[in-house]
Amino acid sequence: MQAQDIQVLLEDKLENCEVNVQGDGSHFDITVVGVMFDGLRAVKKQQLIYALLNDEIASGAIHAVNMKLYTPQEWAQQTS
């Protein structure tokens, strides 16, 4: 599975979110910024993304994922 495939999959399922996926083979770094994360703890944010990738993880197409998940406000603080 390619990073672009995962990016398209997530963009299709996550409305109004910025998605960036980097990686090769089966190890990927995923960054998602969206208002859907407002009020959620880190674990809940991760659970939302894992649920979307569950089939690919179960099949072995994705082996390892590093996630950085932000609300727009959190992202603004990270990038300033």
PDB file of N, CA, C and O in Angstrom:
ATOM      1  N   MET A   1       0.844  -1.175   0.000  1.00  0.00           N
ATOM      2  CA  MET A   1       0.000   0.000   0.000  1.00  0.00           C
ATOM      3  C   MET A   1       0.890   1.239   0.000  1.00  0.00           C
ATOM      4  O   MET A   1       1.900   1.285   0.702  1.00  0.00           O
ATOM      5  N   GLN A   2       0.521   2.213  -0.769  1.00  0.00           N
ATOM      6  CA  GLN A   2       1.282   3.447  -0.881  1.00  0.00           C
ATOM      7  C   GLN A   2       0.673   4.540   0.003  1.00  0.00           C
ATOM      8  O   GLN A   2      -0.511   4.500   0.338  1.00  0.00           O
ATOM      9  N   ALA A   3       1.498   5.504   0.366  1.00  0.00           N
ATOM     10  CA  ALA A   3       1.035   6.618   1.199  1.00  0.00           C
ATOM     11  C   ALA A   3      -0.132   7.342   0.545  1.00  0.00           C
ATOM     12  O   ALA A   3      -1.077   7.740   1.225  1.00  0.00           O
ATOM     13  N   GLN A   4      -0.071   7.516  -0.775  1.00  0.00           N
ATOM     14  CA  GLN A   4      -1.138   8.214  -1.490  1.00  0.00           C
ATOM     15  C   GLN A   4      -2.463   7.460  -1.373  1.00  0.00           C
ATOM     16  O   GLN A   4      -3.521   8.082  -1.283  1.00  0.00           O
ATOM     17  N   ASP A   5      -2.413   6.123  -1.373  1.00  0.00           N
ATOM     18  CA  ASP A   5      -3.632   5.313  -1.230  1.00  0.00           C
ATOM     19  C   ASP A   5      -4.293   5.562   0.120  1.00  0.00           C
ATOM     20  O   ASP A   5      -5.513   5.698   0.212  1.00  0.00           O
ATOM     21  N   ILE A   6      -3.477   5.618   1.157  1.00  0.00           N
ATOM     22  CA  ILE A   6      -4.007   5.871   2.504  1.00  0.00           C
ATOM     23  C   ILE A   6      -4.552   7.286   2.598  1.00  0.00           C
ATOM     24  O   ILE A   6      -5.599   7.516   3.204  1.00  0.00           O
ATOM     25  N   GLN A   7      -3.848   8.228   2.003  1.00  0.00           N
ATOM     26  CA  GLN A   7      -4.307   9.615   2.026  1.00  0.00           C
ATOM     27  C   GLN A   7      -5.676   9.737   1.366  1.00  0.00           C
ATOM     28  O   GLN A   7      -6.568  10.384   1.915  1.00  0.00           O
ATOM     29  N   VAL A   8      -5.853   9.131   0.208  1.00  0.00           N
ATOM     30  CA  VAL A   8      -7.141   9.179  -0.494  1.00  0.00           C
ATOM     31  C   VAL A   8      -8.226   8.509   0.346  1.00  0.00           C
ATOM     32  O   VAL A   8      -9.336   9.030   0.457  1.00  0.00           O
ATOM     33  N   LEU A   9      -7.913   7.366   0.933  1.00  0.00           N
ATOM     34  CA  LEU A   9      -8.877   6.649   1.768  1.00  0.00           C
ATOM     35  C   LEU A   9      -9.348   7.533   2.919  1.00  0.00           C
ATOM     36  O   LEU A   9     -10.547   7.629   3.178  1.00  0.00           O
ATOM     37  N   LEU A  10      -8.409   8.177   3.610  1.00  0.00           N
ATOM     38  CA  LEU A  10      -8.764   9.028   4.745  1.00  0.00           C
ATOM     39  C   LEU A  10      -9.504  10.288   4.299  1.00  0.00           C
ATOM     40  O   LEU A  10     -10.473  10.697   4.938  1.00  0.00           O
ATOM     41  N   GLU A  11      -9.055  10.898   3.214  1.00  0.00           N
ATOM     42  CA  GLU A  11      -9.733  12.102   2.718  1.00  0.00           C
ATOM     43  C   GLU A  11     -11.177  11.791   2.325  1.00  0.00           C
ATOM     44  O   GLU A  11     -12.063  12.622   2.524  1.00  0.00           O
ATOM     45  N   ASP A  12     -11.417  10.613   1.775  1.00  0.00           N
ATOM     46  CA  ASP A  12     -12.782  10.227   1.395  1.00  0.00           C
ATOM     47  C   ASP A  12     -13.683  10.058   2.609  1.00  0.00           C
ATOM     48  O   ASP A  12     -14.884  10.315   2.532  1.00  0.00           O
ATOM     49  N   LYS A  13     -13.115   9.630   3.723  1.00  0.00           N
ATOM     50  CA  LYS A  13     -13.912   9.327   4.918  1.00  0.00           C
ATOM     51  C   LYS A  13     -13.956  10.461   5.934  1.00  0.00           C
ATOM     52  O   LYS A  13     -14.834  10.487   6.796  1.00  0.00           O
ATOM     53  N   LEU A  14     -13.016  11.400   5.838  1.00  0.00           N
ATOM     54  CA  LEU A  14     -12.939  12.499   6.800  1.00  0.00           C
ATOM     55  C   LEU A  14     -13.276  13.811   6.106  1.00  0.00           C
ATOM     56  O   LEU A  14     -12.464  14.359   5.360  1.00  0.00           O
ATOM     57  N   GLU A  15     -14.470  14.302   6.357  1.00  0.00           N
ATOM     58  CA  GLU A  15     -14.889  15.551   5.734  1.00  0.00           C
ATOM     59  C   GLU A  15     -14.238  16.743   6.429  1.00  0.00           C
ATOM     60  O   GLU A  15     -14.059  16.755   7.646  1.00  0.00           O
ATOM     61  N   ASN A  16     -13.891  17.739   5.627  1.00  0.00           N
ATOM     62  CA  ASN A  16     -13.334  18.997   6.141  1.00  0.00           C
ATOM     63  C   ASN A  16     -12.088  18.809   7.004  1.00  0.00           C
ATOM     64  O   ASN A  16     -11.903  19.509   7.999  1.00  0.00           O
ATOM     65  N   CYS A  17     -11.244  17.867   6.618  1.00  0.00           N
ATOM     66  CA  CYS A  17      -9.997  17.631   7.331  1.00  0.00           C
ATOM     67  C   CYS A  17      -8.827  17.753   6.358  1.00  0.00           C
ATOM     68  O   CYS A  17      -8.941  17.425   5.177  1.00  0.00           O
ATOM     69  N   GLU A  18      -7.712  18.228   6.877  1.00  0.00           N
ATOM     70  CA  GLU A  18      -6.468  18.214   6.120  1.00  0.00           C
ATOM     71  C   GLU A  18      -5.749  16.921   6.465  1.00  0.00           C
ATOM     72  O   GLU A  18      -5.549  16.613   7.640  1.00  0.00           O
ATOM     73  N   VAL A  19      -5.363  16.171   5.454  1.00  0.00           N
ATOM     74  CA  VAL A  19      -4.721  14.875   5.662  1.00  0.00           C
ATOM     75  C   VAL A  19      -3.381  14.868   4.941  1.00  0.00           C
ATOM     76  O   VAL A  19      -3.281  15.273   3.783  1.00  0.00           O
ATOM     77  N   ASN A  20      -2.357  14.403   5.643  1.00  0.00           N
ATOM     78  CA  ASN A  20      -1.039  14.232   5.035  1.00  0.00           C
ATOM     79  C   ASN A  20      -0.510  12.873   5.465  1.00  0.00           C
ATOM     80  O   ASN A  20      -0.473  12.563   6.656  1.00  0.00           O
ATOM     81  N   VAL A  21      -0.103  12.064   4.495  1.00  0.00           N
ATOM     82  CA  VAL A  21       0.432  10.735   4.790  1.00  0.00           C
ATOM     83  C   VAL A  21       1.794  10.602   4.121  1.00  0.00           C
ATOM     84  O   VAL A  21       1.950  10.865   2.928  1.00  0.00           O
ATOM     85  N   GLN A  22       2.762  10.192   4.906  1.00  0.00           N
ATOM     86  CA  GLN A  22       4.110   9.923   4.412  1.00  0.00           C
ATOM     87  C   GLN A  22       4.480   8.497   4.819  1.00  0.00           C
ATOM     88  O   GLN A  22       4.001   7.983   5.830  1.00  0.00           O
ATOM     89  N   GLY A  23       5.320   7.882   4.035  1.00  0.00           N
ATOM     90  CA  GLY A  23       5.799   6.563   4.411  1.00  0.00           C
ATOM     91  C   GLY A  23       6.061   5.701   3.206  1.00  0.00           C
ATOM     92  O   GLY A  23       5.843   6.102   2.063  1.00  0.00           O
ATOM     93  N   ASP A  24       6.534   4.508   3.488  1.00  0.00           N
ATOM     94  CA  ASP A  24       6.812   3.567   2.419  1.00  0.00           C
ATOM     95  C   ASP A  24       6.534   2.155   2.894  1.00  0.00           C
ATOM     96  O   ASP A  24       6.692   1.842   4.074  1.00  0.00           O
ATOM     97  N   GLY A  25       6.128   1.326   1.989  1.00  0.00           N
ATOM     98  CA  GLY A  25       5.858  -0.055   2.349  1.00  0.00           C
ATOM     99  C   GLY A  25       4.684  -0.181   3.287  1.00  0.00           C
ATOM    100  O   GLY A  25       3.537   0.013   2.885  1.00  0.00           O
ATOM    101  N   SER A  26       4.961  -0.504   4.538  1.00  0.00           N
ATOM    102  CA  SER A  26       3.878  -0.720   5.492  1.00  0.00           C
ATOM    103  C   SER A  26       3.988   0.164   6.733  1.00  0.00           C
ATOM    104  O   SER A  26       3.241  -0.037   7.690  1.00  0.00           O
ATOM    105  N   HIS A  27       4.900   1.134   6.740  1.00  0.00           N
ATOM    106  CA  HIS A  27       5.080   2.057   7.863  1.00  0.00           C
ATOM    107  C   HIS A  27       4.734   3.477   7.402  1.00  0.00           C
ATOM    108  O   HIS A  27       5.291   3.984   6.428  1.00  0.00           O
ATOM    109  N   PHE A  28       3.795   4.108   8.133  1.00  0.00           N
ATOM    110  CA  PHE A  28       3.289   5.397   7.672  1.00  0.00           C
ATOM    111  C   PHE A  28       3.178   6.408   8.808  1.00  0.00           C
ATOM    112  O   PHE A  28       2.873   6.060   9.948  1.00  0.00           O
ATOM    113  N   ASP A  29       3.436   7.671   8.462  1.00  0.00           N
ATOM    114  CA  ASP A  29       3.217   8.806   9.356  1.00  0.00           C
ATOM    115  C   ASP A  29       1.995   9.548   8.836  1.00  0.00           C
ATOM    116  O   ASP A  29       1.959   9.987   7.686  1.00  0.00           O
ATOM    117  N   ILE A  30       1.001   9.679   9.696  1.00  0.00           N
ATOM    118  CA  ILE A  30      -0.265  10.299   9.307  1.00  0.00           C
ATOM    119  C   ILE A  30      -0.500  11.538  10.153  1.00  0.00           C
ATOM    120  O   ILE A  30      -0.435  11.485  11.381  1.00  0.00           O
ATOM    121  N   THR A  31      -0.775  12.653   9.486  1.00  0.00           N
ATOM    122  CA  THR A  31      -1.151  13.885  10.172  1.00  0.00           C
ATOM    123  C   THR A  31      -2.536  14.281   9.681  1.00  0.00           C
ATOM    124  O   THR A  31      -2.776  14.379   8.478  1.00  0.00           O
ATOM    125  N   VAL A  32      -3.438  14.505  10.618  1.00  0.00           N
ATOM    126  CA  VAL A  32      -4.795  14.928  10.271  1.00  0.00           C
ATOM    127  C   VAL A  32      -5.139  16.140  11.132  1.00  0.00           C
ATOM    128  O   VAL A  32      -4.922  16.138  12.344  1.00  0.00           O
ATOM    129  N   VAL A  33      -5.672  17.161  10.494  1.00  0.00           N
ATOM    130  CA  VAL A  33      -6.138  18.365  11.186  1.00  0.00           C
ATOM    131  C   VAL A  33      -7.614  18.527  10.873  1.00  0.00           C
ATOM    132  O   VAL A  33      -8.002  18.594   9.707  1.00  0.00           O
ATOM    133  N   GLY A  34      -8.446  18.591  11.919  1.00  0.00           N
ATOM    134  CA  GLY A  34      -9.878  18.761  11.676  1.00  0.00           C
ATOM    135  C   GLY A  34     -10.644  19.121  12.925  1.00  0.00           C
ATOM    136  O   GLY A  34     -10.235  18.796  14.040  1.00  0.00           O
ATOM    137  N   VAL A  35     -11.760  19.795  12.727  1.00  0.00           N
ATOM    138  CA  VAL A  35     -12.607  20.196  13.853  1.00  0.00           C
ATOM    139  C   VAL A  35     -13.261  18.984  14.510  1.00  0.00           C
ATOM    140  O   VAL A  35     -13.731  19.074  15.644  1.00  0.00           O
ATOM    141  N   MET A  36     -13.295  17.874  13.822  1.00  0.00           N
ATOM    142  CA  MET A  36     -13.898  16.667  14.390  1.00  0.00           C
ATOM    143  C   MET A  36     -13.190  16.206  15.662  1.00  0.00           C
ATOM    144  O   MET A  36     -13.747  15.429  16.438  1.00  0.00           O
ATOM    145  N   PHE A  37     -11.961  16.685  15.875  1.00  0.00           N
ATOM    146  CA  PHE A  37     -11.197  16.303  17.055  1.00  0.00           C
ATOM    147  C   PHE A  37     -11.444  17.212  18.256  1.00  0.00           C
ATOM    148  O   PHE A  37     -10.919  16.954  19.339  1.00  0.00           O
ATOM    149  N   ASP A  38     -12.236  18.271  18.082  1.00  0.00           N
ATOM    150  CA  ASP A  38     -12.531  19.187  19.186  1.00  0.00           C
ATOM    151  C   ASP A  38     -13.111  18.421  20.376  1.00  0.00           C
ATOM    152  O   ASP A  38     -14.069  17.661  20.234  1.00  0.00           O
ATOM    153  N   GLY A  39     -12.516  18.633  21.543  1.00  0.00           N
ATOM    154  CA  GLY A  39     -13.028  18.045  22.777  1.00  0.00           C
ATOM    155  C   GLY A  39     -12.656  16.588  22.996  1.00  0.00           C
ATOM    156  O   GLY A  39     -13.076  15.992  23.987  1.00  0.00           O
ATOM    157  N   LEU A  40     -11.875  15.998  22.091  1.00  0.00           N
ATOM    158  CA  LEU A  40     -11.505  14.590  22.235  1.00  0.00           C
ATOM    159  C   LEU A  40     -10.100  14.459  22.805  1.00  0.00           C
ATOM    160  O   LEU A  40      -9.207  15.248  22.495  1.00  0.00           O
ATOM    161  N   ARG A  41      -9.927  13.453  23.638  1.00  0.00           N
ATOM    162  CA  ARG A  41      -8.599  13.135  24.158  1.00  0.00           C
ATOM    163  C   ARG A  41      -7.807  12.413  23.065  1.00  0.00           C
ATOM    164  O   ARG A  41      -8.375  11.915  22.094  1.00  0.00           O
ATOM    165  N   ALA A  42      -6.507  12.368  23.241  1.00  0.00           N
ATOM    166  CA  ALA A  42      -5.616  11.766  22.238  1.00  0.00           C
ATOM    167  C   ALA A  42      -6.028  10.337  21.878  1.00  0.00           C
ATOM    168  O   ALA A  42      -6.017   9.969  20.703  1.00  0.00           O
ATOM    169  N   VAL A  43      -6.385   9.544  22.862  1.00  0.00           N
ATOM    170  CA  VAL A  43      -6.754   8.147  22.597  1.00  0.00           C
ATOM    171  C   VAL A  43      -8.005   8.072  21.725  1.00  0.00           C
ATOM    172  O   VAL A  43      -8.067   7.253  20.809  1.00  0.00           O
ATOM    173  N   LYS A  44      -8.983   8.897  21.991  1.00  0.00           N
ATOM    174  CA  LYS A  44     -10.217   8.913  21.190  1.00  0.00           C
ATOM    175  C   LYS A  44      -9.924   9.318  19.750  1.00  0.00           C
ATOM    176  O   LYS A  44     -10.486   8.753  18.811  1.00  0.00           O
ATOM    177  N   LYS A  45      -9.035  10.307  19.580  1.00  0.00           N
ATOM    178  CA  LYS A  45      -8.658  10.736  18.238  1.00  0.00           C
ATOM    179  C   LYS A  45      -8.054   9.562  17.470  1.00  0.00           C
ATOM    180  O   LYS A  45      -8.412   9.305  16.320  1.00  0.00           O
ATOM    181  N   GLN A  46      -7.130   8.854  18.127  1.00  0.00           N
ATOM    182  CA  GLN A  46      -6.478   7.718  17.488  1.00  0.00           C
ATOM    183  C   GLN A  46      -7.470   6.610  17.162  1.00  0.00           C
ATOM    184  O   GLN A  46      -7.383   5.990  16.102  1.00  0.00           O
ATOM    185  N   GLN A  47      -8.401   6.361  18.056  1.00  0.00           N
ATOM    186  CA  GLN A  47      -9.392   5.318  17.819  1.00  0.00           C
ATOM    187  C   GLN A  47     -10.223   5.611  16.577  1.00  0.00           C
ATOM    188  O   GLN A  47     -10.570   4.698  15.828  1.00  0.00           O
ATOM    189  N   LEU A  48     -10.540   6.879  16.360  1.00  0.00           N
ATOM    190  CA  LEU A  48     -11.304   7.258  15.162  1.00  0.00           C
ATOM    191  C   LEU A  48     -10.540   6.908  13.887  1.00  0.00           C
ATOM    192  O   LEU A  48     -11.116   6.375  12.938  1.00  0.00           O
ATOM    193  N   ILE A  49      -9.255   7.206  13.869  1.00  0.00           N
ATOM    194  CA  ILE A  49      -8.446   6.941  12.679  1.00  0.00           C
ATOM    195  C   ILE A  49      -8.195   5.447  12.518  1.00  0.00           C
ATOM    196  O   ILE A  49      -8.278   4.924  11.407  1.00  0.00           O
ATOM    197  N   TYR A  50      -7.889   4.753  13.617  1.00  0.00           N
ATOM    198  CA  TYR A  50      -7.691   3.306  13.537  1.00  0.00           C
ATOM    199  C   TYR A  50      -8.936   2.600  12.995  1.00  0.00           C
ATOM    200  O   TYR A  50      -8.822   1.640  12.233  1.00  0.00           O
ATOM    201  N   ALA A  51     -10.105   3.066  13.378  1.00  0.00           N
ATOM    202  CA  ALA A  51     -11.345   2.454  12.888  1.00  0.00           C
ATOM    203  C   ALA A  51     -11.444   2.564  11.368  1.00  0.00           C
ATOM    204  O   ALA A  51     -11.937   1.648  10.710  1.00  0.00           O
ATOM    205  N   LEU A  52     -10.978   3.678  10.813  1.00  0.00           N
ATOM    206  CA  LEU A  52     -11.017   3.867   9.366  1.00  0.00           C
ATOM    207  C   LEU A  52      -9.986   3.005   8.645  1.00  0.00           C
ATOM    208  O   LEU A  52     -10.174   2.650   7.481  1.00  0.00           O
ATOM    209  N   LEU A  53      -8.908   2.670   9.329  1.00  0.00           N
ATOM    210  CA  LEU A  53      -7.818   1.898   8.718  1.00  0.00           C
ATOM    211  C   LEU A  53      -7.837   0.423   9.110  1.00  0.00           C
ATOM    212  O   LEU A  53      -6.934  -0.327   8.739  1.00  0.00           O
ATOM    213  N   ASN A  54      -8.845   0.007   9.848  1.00  0.00           N
ATOM    214  CA  ASN A  54      -8.881  -1.336  10.415  1.00  0.00           C
ATOM    215  C   ASN A  54      -8.702  -2.439   9.374  1.00  0.00           C
ATOM    216  O   ASN A  54      -7.941  -3.379   9.605  1.00  0.00           O
ATOM    217  N   ASP A  55      -9.382  -2.345   8.243  1.00  0.00           N
ATOM    218  CA  ASP A  55      -9.281  -3.397   7.233  1.00  0.00           C
ATOM    219  C   ASP A  55      -7.857  -3.513   6.689  1.00  0.00           C
ATOM    220  O   ASP A  55      -7.355  -4.619   6.490  1.00  0.00           O
ATOM    221  N   GLU A  56      -7.209  -2.372   6.450  1.00  0.00           N
ATOM    222  CA  GLU A  56      -5.845  -2.375   5.924  1.00  0.00           C
ATOM    223  C   GLU A  56      -4.844  -2.890   6.959  1.00  0.00           C
ATOM    224  O   GLU A  56      -3.872  -3.559   6.607  1.00  0.00           O
ATOM    225  N   ILE A  57      -5.079  -2.583   8.223  1.00  0.00           N
ATOM    226  CA  ILE A  57      -4.206  -3.083   9.285  1.00  0.00           C
ATOM    227  C   ILE A  57      -4.392  -4.591   9.436  1.00  0.00           C
ATOM    228  O   ILE A  57      -3.417  -5.333   9.548  1.00  0.00           O
ATOM    229  N   ALA A  58      -5.638  -5.035   9.438  1.00  0.00           N
ATOM    230  CA  ALA A  58      -5.932  -6.465   9.586  1.00  0.00           C
ATOM    231  C   ALA A  58      -5.346  -7.289   8.441  1.00  0.00           C
ATOM    232  O   ALA A  58      -4.909  -8.421   8.646  1.00  0.00           O
ATOM    233  N   SER A  59      -5.339  -6.723   7.247  1.00  0.00           N
ATOM    234  CA  SER A  59      -4.814  -7.452   6.083  1.00  0.00           C
ATOM    235  C   SER A  59      -3.287  -7.456   6.040  1.00  0.00           C
ATOM    236  O   SER A  59      -2.690  -8.224   5.286  1.00  0.00           O
ATOM    237  N   GLY A  60      -2.653  -6.601   6.846  1.00  0.00           N
ATOM    238  CA  GLY A  60      -1.202  -6.503   6.834  1.00  0.00           C
ATOM    239  C   GLY A  60      -0.674  -5.470   5.852  1.00  0.00           C
ATOM    240  O   GLY A  60       0.537  -5.271   5.762  1.00  0.00           O
ATOM    241  N   ALA A  61      -1.563  -4.806   5.110  1.00  0.00           N
ATOM    242  CA  ALA A  61      -1.135  -3.767   4.170  1.00  0.00           C
ATOM    243  C   ALA A  61      -0.504  -2.595   4.913  1.00  0.00           C
ATOM    244  O   ALA A  61       0.399  -1.936   4.399  1.00  0.00           O
ATOM    245  N   ILE A  62      -0.987  -2.343   6.125  1.00  0.00           N
ATOM    246  CA  ILE A  62      -0.397  -1.335   7.004  1.00  0.00           C
ATOM    247  C   ILE A  62       0.096  -2.070   8.244  1.00  0.00           C
ATOM    248  O   ILE A  62      -0.667  -2.764   8.915  1.00  0.00           O
ATOM    249  N   HIS A  63       1.375  -1.907   8.534  1.00  0.00           N
ATOM    250  CA  HIS A  63       1.948  -2.583   9.696  1.00  0.00           C
ATOM    251  C   HIS A  63       2.121  -1.623  10.872  1.00  0.00           C
ATOM    252  O   HIS A  63       1.788  -1.963  12.008  1.00  0.00           O
ATOM    253  N   ALA A  64       2.638  -0.437  10.604  1.00  0.00           N
ATOM    254  CA  ALA A  64       2.898   0.524  11.677  1.00  0.00           C
ATOM    255  C   ALA A  64       2.427   1.908  11.259  1.00  0.00           C
ATOM    256  O   ALA A  64       2.617   2.337  10.121  1.00  0.00           O
ATOM    257  N   VAL A  65       1.803   2.596  12.216  1.00  0.00           N
ATOM    258  CA  VAL A  65       1.268   3.928  11.954  1.00  0.00           C
ATOM    259  C   VAL A  65       1.690   4.856  13.089  1.00  0.00           C
ATOM    260  O   VAL A  65       1.541   4.530  14.266  1.00  0.00           O
ATOM    261  N   ASN A  66       2.213   6.004  12.715  1.00  0.00           N
ATOM    262  CA  ASN A  66       2.502   7.065  13.666  1.00  0.00           C
ATOM    263  C   ASN A  66       1.514   8.189  13.349  1.00  0.00           C
ATOM    264  O   ASN A  66       1.505   8.714  12.235  1.00  0.00           O
ATOM    265  N   MET A  67       0.690   8.553  14.317  1.00  0.00           N
ATOM    266  CA  MET A  67      -0.354   9.552  14.061  1.00  0.00           C
ATOM    267  C   MET A  67      -0.102  10.837  14.838  1.00  0.00           C
ATOM    268  O   MET A  67       0.291  10.825  16.004  1.00  0.00           O
ATOM    269  N   LYS A  68      -0.343  11.943  14.147  1.00  0.00           N
ATOM    270  CA  LYS A  68      -0.381  13.261  14.767  1.00  0.00           C
ATOM    271  C   LYS A  68      -1.723  13.858  14.374  1.00  0.00           C
ATOM    272  O   LYS A  68      -1.969  14.161  13.206  1.00  0.00           O
ATOM    273  N   LEU A  69      -2.586  14.020  15.370  1.00  0.00           N
ATOM    274  CA  LEU A  69      -3.970  14.412  15.129  1.00  0.00           C
ATOM    275  C   LEU A  69      -4.276  15.691  15.899  1.00  0.00           C
ATOM    276  O   LEU A  69      -4.098  15.755  17.115  1.00  0.00           O
ATOM    277  N   TYR A  70      -4.736  16.703  15.178  1.00  0.00           N
ATOM    278  CA  TYR A  70      -4.899  18.037  15.762  1.00  0.00           C
ATOM    279  C   TYR A  70      -6.245  18.653  15.410  1.00  0.00           C
ATOM    280  O   TYR A  70      -6.824  18.378  14.359  1.00  0.00           O
ATOM    281  N   THR A  71      -6.724  19.495  16.321  1.00  0.00           N
ATOM    282  CA  THR A  71      -7.794  20.419  15.960  1.00  0.00           C
ATOM    283  C   THR A  71      -7.116  21.571  15.210  1.00  0.00           C
ATOM    284  O   THR A  71      -5.895  21.705  15.286  1.00  0.00           O
ATOM    285  N   PRO A  72      -7.865  22.394  14.499  1.00  0.00           N
ATOM    286  CA  PRO A  72      -7.238  23.540  13.832  1.00  0.00           C
ATOM    287  C   PRO A  72      -6.481  24.453  14.800  1.00  0.00           C
ATOM    288  O   PRO A  72      -5.423  24.981  14.459  1.00  0.00           O
ATOM    289  N   GLN A  73      -7.024  24.636  16.006  1.00  0.00           N
ATOM    290  CA  GLN A  73      -6.349  25.479  16.999  1.00  0.00           C
ATOM    291  C   GLN A  73      -5.036  24.851  17.454  1.00  0.00           C
ATOM    292  O   GLN A  73      -4.026  25.544  17.575  1.00  0.00           O
ATOM    293  N   GLU A  74      -5.043  23.548  17.705  1.00  0.00           N
ATOM    294  CA  GLU A  74      -3.815  22.857  18.106  1.00  0.00           C
ATOM    295  C   GLU A  74      -2.769  22.929  16.999  1.00  0.00           C
ATOM    296  O   GLU A  74      -1.581  23.112  17.268  1.00  0.00           O
ATOM    297  N   TRP A  75      -3.217  22.783  15.753  1.00  0.00           N
ATOM    298  CA  TRP A  75      -2.304  22.844  14.612  1.00  0.00           C
ATOM    299  C   TRP A  75      -1.669  24.231  14.490  1.00  0.00           C
ATOM    300  O   TRP A  75      -0.478  24.359  14.206  1.00  0.00           O
ATOM    301  N   ALA A  76      -2.486  25.268  14.708  1.00  0.00           N
ATOM    302  CA  ALA A  76      -1.976  26.629  14.641  1.00  0.00           C
ATOM    303  C   ALA A  76      -0.875  26.838  15.692  1.00  0.00           C
ATOM    304  O   ALA A  76       0.121  27.509  15.425  1.00  0.00           O
ATOM    305  N   GLN A  77      -1.059  26.270  16.864  1.00  0.00           N
ATOM    306  CA  GLN A  77      -0.056  26.394  17.918  1.00  0.00           C
ATOM    307  C   GLN A  77       1.218  25.619  17.558  1.00  0.00           C
ATOM    308  O   GLN A  77       2.321  26.060  17.882  1.00  0.00           O
ATOM    309  N   GLN A  78       1.073  24.477  16.894  1.00  0.00           N
ATOM    310  CA  GLN A  78       2.217  23.666  16.494  1.00  0.00           C
ATOM    311  C   GLN A  78       3.057  24.345  15.416  1.00  0.00           C
ATOM    312  O   GLN A  78       4.281  24.220  15.394  1.00  0.00           O
ATOM    313  N   THR A  79       2.390  25.053  14.541  1.00  0.00           N
ATOM    314  CA  THR A  79       3.073  25.609  13.370  1.00  0.00           C
ATOM    315  C   THR A  79       3.489  27.063  13.536  1.00  0.00           C
ATOM    316  O   THR A  79       4.083  27.649  12.631  1.00  0.00           O
ATOM    317  N   SER A  80       3.181  27.645  14.685  1.00  0.00           N
ATOM    318  CA  SER A  80       3.558  29.059  14.873  1.00  0.00           C
ATOM    319  C   SER A  80       4.818  29.195  15.684  1.00  0.00           C
ATOM    320  O   SER A  80       5.274  30.311  15.935  1.00  0.00           O
TER     321      SER A  80
END
